[in-house]
Each structure stands twice: as structure tokens, then as C-alpha cells.
Amino acid sequence: MSEDKKQRFIVHGGILAIASILVKIIGMLYRIPMLNIIGSKGTGIYGTAFNLYNIMLVLSSFGLPIAISALISTRFVKHRFKSARKVMVCSLVVATVTGGIASVLLFFGADFIENVIYGGGVCGVAIPLRVLAPTVFVVAILGVLRGFFQGQETMIPTAVSQIIEQLVNAVVSIAAGYILVNVFRESENAAAYGAAGSTLGTLAGALAALIFVAFIYFVYRPTFMRMVRKDKSTKIESDGRMYRLIAMTMIPIILSQTFYQISAVIDDIMFSNIMAGRIVSIETDLGNYNSSYGLLVGIPQAIASAMAASLLPSVAASYALEKYSAINEKIDGTLKANMLVAVPSFVGFMIVGQPIIKLLFASYDSALGVAMLRLGAVSVVFYCLSTVTSAGLQGMNMMNKPVKHSLISVLVHVVLVFILLKFTDMGIFALVLGNTTFPIIIFVMNLMELRRYSGYRMDYEKIFLAPCICALIMGAATWLTYKGVYTMVGSNVVALMSALAVAGVTYFGPILIFRKKGLY
């Protein structure tokens, strides 16, 4: 792989990763007042509705940007621009049909989901589900446009649109949540209406992002059409073949992600049904799980998803040219970049998880949140490993492998969580443990397949050694700083900010030394 192409791949992956971090930070910042406005019960309803929304999103459109980026990439690298245009047109048709059907099903099936699937255990969840329904259609069209640009290995339109989407989402979620909570304060479904107001931000953000990316596409379209007109190739796939290619690329990706998303929905269903009658607040525990644990671990996980989105079309292009050494080099580089963030995140959650939760989620049971975070923090590392290795397999046209691995993992997950909920007193911690084991199984099986089909050998020393050593140094310095400052001033905020500043210096300082000596 040439140095220019390597730089382009890393830079654009980094741009999307940075955007994803900003999106997660914005998401965390706006969710703090939002969650406090709608309360723990509203948060539980909000989280449950979002898990169901994510399932419909995955089933209808999640695979589209990834599939399109892979199909576009393999055609651009061979200068088959007419075929690339057909990918775009057919994908828009697919998005319209699948997104439209999913939206209708979610809107009109909301009551059935609340009363039958959840057995009435999460009262009012139908209300935010109806608000989320049209969002599925909007995101489906948005995904096609994002995939088109990602297939050309430019992540900037996706990155900028994600930031716009989250900013609009933040403003509308807080405002609408506040308004609806107050308007329906006397209603027995006040919490559900608050959750619905917050989900309205998701729709507004998606619409804003779609308008932005559509504008970029129409600006770029004349250039693209000139490339299409200059394409002298005579062999172009028929519409029928193109739809089959899209389906064959999209369905395995959808199934793979569906198993991950459905595990969260199954967790909610099992928890709400098995815990019914026990001395536990179902909505409150789920709200704590989705905020104190889920929201925090989601920040470093977003980096893995972003880097994987950049990796897949890049690997697909190398695979089309049969450059296997370049594929392995790209996988190693992506894993290395991910561990640079995942490892210190894991250590940081273990060391200063308690003051972080105390600061961000003051109205929640911080002891419960801290215990969940410490038990499940390691999932950050394995989620990154499993996501990147899955993208590597998908880029090499082995779409069915991650599907198989995800299916096996979700079956193990469901059995494990059911046993822990039914026969132990672990309660919400059963969900945390299940969430932690899920990516471990996928990663191990992915690694075996990569070794078998591309000869990939993970460079453990290159990927893990420097981040682990530097994270341990950081962890010790961070803990001592927090304890020392807190003892002197008695302020959690001052102590935490001081500790985080020291964490940055004591982690990236040693990392730079490793790099300067050529050890990383």
C-alpha cells in the first residue's frame, strides 16, 4: 500500500472517528439535562423505545451505507462509474421501500409492542415509538447518500452531517422533552410524553443531516456525471442483478448488526418480565443502565464504528485488486488506532468512574451506576476489536462470517442473561455481564477466520503493549491526583477536572516517547 493511500485511509478514518467522539460528547452533554428533565422512569421508557427503534433501523437501512460504500469502492477503483451510478439509483429505491415499510410497521404496531411484546411492563412506550417511526425512513435515505461518499473513501460529508444531526437533536430533545413533560404533567403517561419529546429530537436531527448531505450530493453531482459520461465500459449490471448484489451485500451486514441490537431488546424484555413482582423498579434500573453505563461506554465504542466504516471500503478496494498484505496492514493500523483510545478508556472508567457518574448523573443511584461501569468497562476493548475485525471480513466479501459469529454470540448471551436473571439475584448486573461477553465471542471467532482466509496475524505487541503500559501510568497518576485534590478542596468537580488533565498528560506523554523511539 502506497504511503499516500495509507495516509488518506488513516486521515479520513480519523476524521470520522473525531466526529463520532464529538457526537458522543454532545450526546452525553445534552442527555444529562434531558434525562434529568424526563426523570429515571422517562429515561427507562426512552431507552426501551430506542432499542426497538434501533432494531427497525437495522432491519430496514443499517446495512445500506456499509453495503453501498463497499459496492461503490470496488467500482471506483476500477473506474466503472456507470456501474457506480446504478448502485446509487438502485440503493435509493431499496431505501425508499425498506424504510417506508419499517416506518409504517413501527407506527401502527406501537400498541401491540407495548401491550403484547412487553406485556405492559414498560407503560407508555408506544408514545415515543410513534414519534420515532418516520425517523426510520429519513435515516434510510440519509444512509444511501452517506454510503455513496464513504465508498469514495471520503468521510467528511458523513462526519459533518453527524455533528449537525447531533446538534439539532440536542436542542430539540431538551426543548421538546421539557415542554411535553410540563404539558402532560397531570397525565399518568407524563414520563412517556417526556420520552416522546426527547425522541422528537432524533427525527429533527436526521432531517437536518439529510438536507446537508443532499446539498453536498447535488453540488458534487455534475462532477460525478462527467465521470459517468467518460466511462467507456460497455458491461453494466442489469437492475435485477444490481438489486441482488445490494441485497447479498446488505443482508449479512443487517443480520450481523441485528443480532447485536436484538440482544439489547431481548435483555429489556427478559428484565421487564422476569423482574416483574420483585422488589425492583424496572424503568429506573433500565434508565440507570442506559445512562450511567450505556452512555459512557458508548463514547469509545463510537470510535470503533467510525474506523470500521472507513476500513470496510478501503479493504474492499484492496481485495478487488488482490492486495492481501495491504488488507492485513490496514486491519492492524485500525486496531492500533482503536486501542489507543479503548485501553485508556477502560482504565479511566475503573479509576474515576465514580466521580464521573456523580458529576453527570446526580439524580441517579451513583453506587449502582459505578458498579455497572466497573463490571462492564472491559466491553469497550472487545467491542472495538470485534467491530474492526468484522469490517475486515466484510471488506473481503466474507459477509456471512460476522453473521454466523454474531448469531452464536447472541444465543450464548440470551442463555447467560436468562439464567442470571431467573436463578440469581444479580438483577440489572446480569445485563451488564451479558453485554460484556457478547463482543468477546465475536472477536475470537473473527480472528480465527481472518487467520484462515488472509493469513492475518495480529501484532499483539504493536497493538496492545504501548497503550497498556501508558494507561497503567495514567491510571496511577489519575487516582493519586483525584484523591489528593479532593482531600485538599473537597470538590468533586475540581478534583475530577484536575485528574482528567493529569490523565491526558500522563497517557499521551509516554505514548509520544514510545513513538519517538520507534516502539509504537
HELIX and SHEET records of a PDB file:
HELIX    1   1 GLU A    3  LEU A   57  1                                  55    
HELIX    2   2 VAL A   58  PHE A   62  3                                   5    
HELIX    3   3 GLY A   63  PHE A   76  1                                  14    
HELIX    4   4 PHE A   81  PHE A  108  1                                  28    
HELIX    5   5 ALA A  110  PHE A  112  1                                   3    
HELIX    6   6 ILE A  113  ILE A  117  3                                   5    
HELIX    7   7 ALA A  126  GLN A  150  1                                  25    
HELIX    8   8 ILE A  156  VAL A  183  1                                  28    
HELIX    9   9 ALA A  190  LYS A  230  1                                  41    
HELIX   10  10 ASP A  239  ILE A  274  1                                  36    
HELIX   11  11 ILE A  282  ASN A  288  1                                   7    
HELIX   12  12 TYR A  289  TYR A  293  3                                   5    
HELIX   13  13 GLY A  294  ALA A  320  1                                  27    
HELIX   14  14 TYR A  324  LEU A  360  1                                  37    
HELIX   15  15 SER A  366  GLY A  376  1                                  11    
HELIX   16  16 SER A  379  GLY A  395  1                                  17    
HELIX   17  17 ASN A  400  PHE A  423  1                                  24    
HELIX   18  18 PHE A  429  SER A  454  1                                  26    
HELIX   19  19 TYR A  460  TYR A  460  1                                   1    
HELIX   20  20 GLU A  461  LEU A  465  3                                   5    
HELIX   21  21 ALA A  466  VAL A  489  1                                  24    
HELIX   22  22 ASN A  492  LYS A  516  1                                  25    
END                                                                             
